[in-house]
Amino acid sequence: MERKILDIGRQRFSVTVELVSPEPGTSQAQGISLQGVGTLDLPPGLEREYRFSVYAYHEGTALVRVNLTSQETGEFMNIEVKFDFFAAESLATIKLEAACRQVARHKIAVANPLMQPARFTGSASLPFFRFSPETLEVPPRSEKTMEIIYRPLEEGEGDAEVMLKSPELGTYPYTLNWRATPAGFERALVLKAPLGGSVVENFKFLHYAKETVKYKAKVEAAPGQKGPGSDFFLESSEVTATGATGEPVPTELGVKFQPSVPSASAAVNPVEHDAGRMPGAARDQRAWGW
């Protein structure tokens, strides 16, 4: 902020900058910082600007008083300035990329300049982003880090908004530019049975989505398939996974192997029953049998 002063004789002013509103000592006042030099020299017949800065952690208003007192004559002048503080725009753009069901991470440094502890809570506009820890307390005059964890469940790309919110220090918004690539194969499921016999093993996958989902599974040819995929059968073509409330939900499908040749392979592919996609399940798992 700048204020202009005109005088005809050289003078030196003592300057103080004080907060009038919010009332000093209140919690609202602790979120406002004032900075300005303590003196102003004014040559004869010239105009000079006095600059001071105001920093606010929250949206709102403030009234600041600038007091200028001549060190020679004791004459003084008081000027009051009103400030309006608006919500911060995005502080940075963070890029994150991961294959479906895999994890990408990004750390954000969180500083607390106050003389009291500050608490931060993270939130995101899309469900496949979360913070670790969800809530962080930063001691006075210190710094810690929070981690953004990205685990996509469907292919795609786009932008999202994440925020760190603190009752003491306000809101810190960030833009996330994210990209989710196709999931790869899960760990191979090995089944062994003699010719003319059969064996059943469970194909296991984790369900990450928060919603309950009914999956419809099928057996299809695996890349570079060896032997007939028709030697594999599903005990049930559908399985229902309840919504994950924190930890992923283990889900199983029975796979039967009845060999007609000494060696065979196939891929088990569970997909979401209604949408034809698979949020939160393994896209493919190879089944080998001999």
C-alpha positions as CSV (number, residue, x, y, z in Angstrom):
1,M,0.0,0.0,0.0
2,E,1.3,3.5,-0.8
3,R,0.6,6.9,0.7
4,K,2.0,10.2,-0.6
5,I,3.2,13.1,1.6
6,L,4.2,16.6,0.5
7,D,6.2,19.0,2.7
8,I,8.2,22.2,2.3
9,G,11.0,21.6,4.8
10,R,13.1,18.5,5.3
11,Q,11.6,16.3,8.0
12,R,11.9,12.9,9.4
13,F,8.8,11.1,10.4
14,S,8.4,8.2,12.8
15,V,5.9,5.8,11.4
16,T,3.8,3.1,13.0
17,V,1.3,0.8,11.2
18,E,-1.4,-0.7,13.4
19,L,-4.4,-2.9,13.0
20,V,-7.7,-1.3,14.0
21,S,-10.1,-4.0,12.9
22,P,-10.3,-6.9,13.6
23,E,-9.4,-6.0,17.2
24,P,-5.8,-6.8,18.0
25,G,-5.4,-9.9,20.2
26,T,-8.4,-11.7,18.7
27,S,-8.0,-15.0,16.7
28,Q,-9.1,-13.1,13.5
29,A,-6.3,-10.5,14.0
30,Q,-3.7,-13.3,14.3
31,G,-4.4,-14.1,10.7
32,I,-3.3,-10.7,9.5
33,S,0.3,-9.5,9.3
34,L,1.5,-5.9,8.9
35,Q,4.9,-4.8,7.7
36,G,6.3,-1.3,7.2
37,V,9.6,0.7,7.9
38,G,9.6,2.8,11.0
39,T,10.9,6.1,9.5
40,L,10.2,8.3,6.5
41,D,12.6,11.0,5.4
42,L,10.9,13.8,3.4
43,P,13.2,16.3,1.5
44,P,12.0,19.9,1.1
45,G,9.3,20.6,-1.4
46,L,9.1,16.9,-2.6
47,E,6.5,14.2,-2.5
48,R,7.4,10.8,-1.3
49,E,5.5,7.5,-1.1
50,Y,5.3,5.5,2.1
51,R,4.9,1.8,1.4
52,F,3.7,-0.9,3.8
53,S,2.4,-4.4,3.2
54,V,-0.6,-6.4,4.6
55,Y,-0.8,-10.2,4.4
56,A,-4.0,-12.0,5.3
57,Y,-4.6,-15.8,5.7
58,H,-8.4,-15.6,5.5
59,E,-11.0,-13.9,3.4
60,G,-12.5,-10.9,5.1
61,T,-11.9,-7.2,5.7
62,A,-9.4,-5.2,7.8
63,L,-8.9,-1.5,8.8
64,V,-5.3,-0.4,9.2
65,R,-4.1,2.9,10.6
66,V,-0.8,4.6,9.6
67,N,0.6,7.1,12.1
68,L,3.2,9.6,11.0
69,T,4.8,11.8,13.6
70,S,7.4,14.5,12.9
71,Q,10.6,13.9,15.0
72,E,11.3,17.7,14.9
73,T,7.9,19.3,15.6
74,G,5.8,16.5,17.1
75,E,3.2,17.2,14.5
76,F,1.4,14.0,13.4
77,M,-1.0,12.7,10.8
78,N,-3.1,9.5,11.0
79,I,-4.4,7.8,7.9
80,E,-6.9,4.8,7.9
81,V,-7.0,2.4,5.0
82,K,-9.6,-0.4,4.5
83,F,-8.7,-3.7,2.9
84,D,-10.8,-6.4,1.4
85,F,-9.3,-9.9,1.2
86,F,-10.6,-12.5,-1.3
87,A,-10.2,-16.3,-1.6
88,A,-6.9,-17.4,-3.0
89,E,-6.6,-18.7,-6.6
90,S,-4.8,-22.0,-7.3
91,L,-1.3,-21.8,-5.9
92,A,0.2,-24.3,-8.3
93,T,-0.6,-27.0,-10.9
94,I,0.4,-30.6,-9.9
95,K,0.7,-33.3,-12.5
96,L,0.0,-36.9,-11.5
97,E,-0.1,-40.0,-13.7
98,A,-0.7,-43.6,-12.8
99,A,-2.0,-46.9,-14.2
100,C,-5.4,-47.9,-13.0
101,R,-5.3,-49.4,-9.5
102,Q,-1.7,-48.2,-9.0
103,V,-0.6,-45.3,-6.8
104,A,1.1,-42.0,-7.6
105,R,2.1,-39.6,-4.8
106,H,3.0,-35.9,-4.4
107,K,4.2,-34.1,-1.3
108,I,3.1,-30.6,-0.3
109,A,5.1,-28.6,2.2
110,V,2.9,-26.9,4.8
111,A,4.4,-24.0,6.9
112,N,3.0,-22.4,10.0
113,P,4.3,-18.9,10.7
114,L,2.1,-18.4,13.7
115,M,3.0,-18.6,17.4
116,Q,0.3,-21.3,17.9
117,P,-0.2,-24.7,16.4
118,A,-2.2,-24.8,13.1
119,R,-4.3,-27.7,11.8
120,F,-4.7,-28.6,8.2
121,T,-7.3,-30.9,6.6
122,G,-7.1,-32.0,2.9
123,S,-10.1,-32.4,0.5
124,A,-10.5,-33.2,-3.2
125,S,-13.1,-32.7,-5.9
126,L,-12.7,-36.3,-7.1
127,P,-12.9,-39.5,-5.1
128,F,-9.7,-41.1,-6.3
129,F,-7.5,-38.5,-4.5
130,R,-6.9,-38.5,-0.8
131,F,-4.4,-37.0,1.7
132,S,-2.0,-38.7,4.1
133,P,-2.4,-37.9,6.8
134,E,-6.0,-36.7,6.4
135,T,-5.4,-34.1,9.2
136,L,-2.1,-32.6,10.1
137,E,-1.1,-30.4,13.0
138,V,1.9,-28.1,12.4
139,P,3.7,-26.7,15.5
140,P,4.4,-23.0,15.8
141,R,7.0,-21.5,13.5
142,S,7.7,-24.9,11.8
143,E,7.0,-26.9,8.6
144,K,5.6,-30.4,7.8
145,T,4.5,-32.2,4.7
146,M,1.2,-33.7,3.6
147,E,1.0,-36.2,0.8
148,I,-1.5,-36.4,-2.1
149,I,-2.3,-40.0,-3.0
150,Y,-3.7,-40.7,-6.4
151,R,-5.2,-44.2,-7.2
152,P,-7.3,-44.1,-10.4
153,L,-9.9,-46.7,-11.0
154,E,-10.8,-45.9,-14.6
155,E,-8.8,-44.7,-17.7
156,G,-9.0,-41.0,-18.5
157,E,-7.5,-37.6,-17.9
158,G,-8.6,-34.2,-16.7
159,D,-8.2,-31.6,-14.0
160,A,-9.3,-31.6,-10.4
161,E,-9.1,-29.3,-7.4
162,V,-7.6,-30.2,-4.0
163,M,-7.5,-27.9,-1.0
164,L,-5.7,-27.7,2.3
165,K,-8.0,-26.0,4.9
166,S,-6.8,-24.6,8.2
167,P,-9.0,-22.7,10.8
168,E,-5.9,-20.7,11.6
169,L,-4.3,-20.1,8.2
170,G,-7.2,-20.3,5.7
171,T,-7.5,-22.2,2.4
172,Y,-4.7,-23.3,0.1
173,P,-6.1,-24.5,-3.3
174,Y,-4.1,-26.5,-5.9
175,T,-5.0,-27.7,-9.4
176,L,-4.3,-31.3,-10.2
177,N,-3.7,-32.4,-13.8
178,W,-4.3,-36.1,-13.8
179,R,-4.0,-39.0,-16.2
180,A,-5.0,-42.6,-15.7
181,T,-3.5,-45.3,-18.1
182,P,-4.8,-48.8,-18.6
183,A,-4.2,-51.4,-15.9
184,G,-1.7,-54.2,-16.6
185,F,-2.0,-57.9,-15.8
186,E,-2.2,-59.0,-12.1
187,R,-0.2,-61.8,-10.6
188,A,-0.6,-65.0,-12.5
189,L,-3.0,-67.6,-11.1
190,V,-1.5,-71.2,-11.5
191,L,-3.8,-74.2,-11.7
192,K,-2.6,-77.8,-12.0
193,A,-4.7,-80.8,-12.8
194,P,-4.1,-84.2,-14.6
195,L,-5.6,-84.8,-18.0
196,G,-9.2,-85.9,-17.5
197,G,-9.3,-84.3,-14.0
198,S,-10.1,-80.8,-12.8
199,V,-9.2,-78.2,-10.1
200,V,-10.8,-75.0,-8.8
201,E,-8.8,-72.0,-7.6
202,N,-10.0,-68.5,-6.6
203,F,-9.1,-65.5,-8.7
204,K,-8.6,-62.8,-6.1
205,F,-8.8,-59.0,-6.7
206,L,-9.3,-55.9,-4.6
207,H,-12.3,-53.6,-4.9
208,Y,-11.4,-50.0,-4.3
209,A,-14.5,-48.1,-5.3
210,K,-16.7,-46.6,-2.5
211,E,-19.9,-47.9,-4.2
212,T,-21.2,-51.5,-4.2
213,V,-20.5,-53.0,-7.6
214,K,-21.7,-56.1,-9.3
215,Y,-19.0,-57.6,-11.6
216,K,-19.6,-59.8,-14.6
217,A,-16.6,-61.9,-15.4
218,K,-15.5,-63.8,-18.5
219,V,-12.6,-66.0,-19.7
220,E,-10.9,-64.8,-22.8
221,A,-7.7,-65.4,-24.8
222,A,-4.5,-64.2,-23.1
223,P,-1.8,-62.5,-25.2
224,G,0.3,-65.2,-26.7
225,Q,-2.1,-67.8,-25.5
226,K,-0.8,-71.3,-25.3
227,G,-3.4,-74.1,-25.6
228,P,-7.2,-73.7,-25.7
229,G,-8.8,-71.1,-23.4
230,S,-11.9,-73.3,-23.3
231,D,-10.2,-75.5,-20.7
232,F,-11.0,-72.8,-18.1
233,F,-14.5,-72.1,-16.6
234,L,-15.9,-69.7,-14.1
235,E,-17.8,-71.1,-11.1
236,S,-20.0,-68.0,-11.3
237,S,-20.1,-65.3,-13.9
238,E,-21.0,-62.6,-11.4
239,V,-19.8,-61.4,-8.1
240,T,-20.8,-58.5,-5.9
241,A,-18.3,-56.3,-4.0
242,T,-19.5,-54.0,-1.3
243,G,-18.3,-50.4,-1.2
244,A,-14.8,-49.8,0.3
245,T,-15.0,-47.5,3.3
246,G,-11.2,-47.2,3.8
247,E,-9.4,-50.4,3.1
248,P,-10.0,-52.2,-0.3
249,V,-12.5,-55.1,-0.2
250,P,-11.1,-58.5,-1.1
251,T,-13.2,-60.2,-3.8
252,E,-13.0,-63.7,-5.3
253,L,-14.1,-65.6,-8.4
254,G,-13.8,-69.3,-8.6
255,V,-11.9,-70.5,-11.7
256,K,-12.1,-74.2,-12.8
257,F,-9.4,-75.8,-14.9
258,Q,-10.2,-79.0,-16.8
259,P,-7.3,-79.7,-19.1
260,S,-7.7,-81.3,-22.5
261,V,-4.0,-80.7,-23.5
262,P,-0.9,-80.7,-21.3
263,S,-0.7,-76.9,-21.1
264,A,-3.1,-74.0,-21.5
265,S,-3.5,-70.3,-20.6
266,A,-6.3,-67.7,-20.5
267,A,-7.1,-64.3,-19.1
268,V,-9.9,-63.7,-16.5
269,N,-11.5,-60.3,-17.0
270,P,-14.0,-59.0,-14.5
271,V,-15.9,-55.9,-15.7
272,E,-18.5,-53.8,-14.1
273,H,-21.9,-55.3,-14.9
274,D,-23.8,-52.2,-15.9
275,A,-21.2,-49.9,-17.5
276,G,-19.0,-52.5,-19.1
277,R,-16.0,-51.0,-17.2
278,M,-14.2,-52.1,-14.1
279,P,-13.7,-49.5,-11.4
280,G,-11.6,-51.1,-8.6
281,A,-11.0,-54.6,-9.9
282,A,-8.2,-56.2,-11.7
283,R,-8.6,-55.7,-15.4
284,D,-7.0,-59.0,-16.3
285,Q,-5.3,-61.9,-14.6
286,R,-3.6,-64.7,-16.4
287,A,-4.5,-68.3,-15.5
288,W,-2.0,-70.9,-16.4
289,G,-2.8,-74.6,-16.2
290,W,-1.1,-77.9,-16.9
